[in-house]
Amino acid sequence: MNFCIMLLFDTGMRCNEIILMEPEDIKPDYILVKHGKGSKERVVPKSPALSKQLMKYRTLRDAYLKEYPSRHKNLFLSKNGKPLTDEAVARMLKH
């Protein structure tokens, strides 16, 4: 989940925005935040380093989902295939 933390710090996105992200929200040069504060859409630019890590994460995620399919579309899923919670992200930041 290091990529989740990198995304938080590199983009300034809010935890809930990251939790609700879906793979199709990621564009070549930016991330489309559809569930922003006040239910407003916004565009968040991506750094080259973040883009590189994103490619690695998506490769790992796709391989995992082939073996353990999930009905959820979120980019970040827990080990049991459910969307992350605010508490799970807070635990990642603590450790």
ZIMOPE-V804566 format. One record per backbone hydrogen bond with DSSP energy under -0.5 kcal/mol. NH is the residue of the N-H (numbers start at 1). CO is the residue of the C=O. Records with the same first field share a line. If there is no record, write none. Layout:
NH=CO  CO
//
This chain:
4=1
5=1
6=2
7=3
8=4
9=5
10=6
11=7
12=8
13=7
18=14
19=15
20=16
21=18
23=73
25=22
26=23
27=25  30
31=44
32=25
33=31  42
34=32
36=40
39=36
40=37
42=33
44=31
46=29
51=47
52=48
53=49
54=50
55=51
56=52
57=53
58=54
59=55
60=56
61=57
62=58
63=59
64=60
65=61
66=62
67=63
68=64
75=21
77=75
78=82
81=78
84=76
89=85
90=86
91=87
92=88
93=89
94=90
95=91
//
